Amino acid sequence: MIINVVKLCAFLLMTFIVGMMSASAKTEGTLAEGMVNPGYVEQPAWFKNSFLDLDDDINEARKSGKRLMLFFYQDGCPYCKKLLQDNFGQRDIAKKTKSNFDVVSLNIWGDREVSFAGVETIEKDFAARLEVMYTPTLIFFDEEGKAVLRTNGYYHPAKFNAALDYVLGHHDKKEKFRSYLARSSAVKTKGKIYKDIESFKAPYDFSKAAGKYTLVMFEQKQCVECDELHNDILKRKESKELLARFNVSVLDMWSEDKIVQPKGKKSSVREWAKQLDIQYAPSLVYFDPDGNEVFRSDAYLKSFHVQSVMDYVSSGDYKTQANFQRYIDARANKLEEQGVHVDIMK
């Protein structure tokens, strides 16, 4: 979705501020040796040292023939670490990013002042207003200051490289990122759509899935993350227990099969995925018993985070705790108190 500066300004002024609490996240606690937060990972030296006047950053990037990339992170985030080390650790990706983008980092729990489109705020409120649920989240701007792509969560190097190429040369050619991504970053996969976990099956009439939360997994055949999701994460005992709380369907996001959407509209799966702006496979979209979308996870997640989203929705906690990152912290602490060790990268 393209958001120009004026529209984004209005959006910032109107959006409900999520999770504005004075308490800090557990990753922002006592400073470790070296006066850095626990889990701190050094960012590349070529990231821009910005005063966080983002309008100026956009203009300065344009004058130097570059574009602006916003990098939302938090200390202790293993996916941020993978981006910084696994992706920017590759010479070609680092060179392409450094040559074409000014990268400005924003701490989703930070208190530095941020200025954008006439709005003065601080980092954590800016992130909340943009509904940053996952770290890393990246927002890419073109030379005119339009936000042309947002990626939620970690993308492995091939897909991240495709995202860079899309912003640099394809976003203005009327091709959606999801179709560009599907043809640009293929890797060896199982080449299948996994139907074995479905509890709500074809012919799909989601308007009849009343009385229970519904989880619709939009996937595609060439999808290494889908393989990992089904062959590992969803086979775990806790995942199976959580899945049982939902009506579950797995859809090929490119399929022309006819379905009935939760609100009764008839369409193909492909049309529905386009209406929902599904950009990434797998995208797990959660609907309440009335057919309203209440949450989605469209990022690369390991088992703890996948399970946490299922619990977040099915428990109804999303209604009272709007900040998903705080919910994750509380859930991890609760499990540790119960003697269950949490390894968020397994």
Beta strands, then each sheet from edge to edge (+ up, - down):
strand 1: 67-73
strand 2: 101-107
strand 3: 113-116
strand 4: 119-122
strand 5: 137-141
strand 6: 147-152
strand 7: 213-219
strand 8: 246-252
strand 9: 258-260
strand 10: 266-268
strand 11: 283-287
strand 12: 293-297
sheet 1: 2+ 1+ 5- 6+
sheet 2: 3+ 4-
sheet 3: 8+ 7+ 11- 12+
sheet 4: 9+ 10-
end
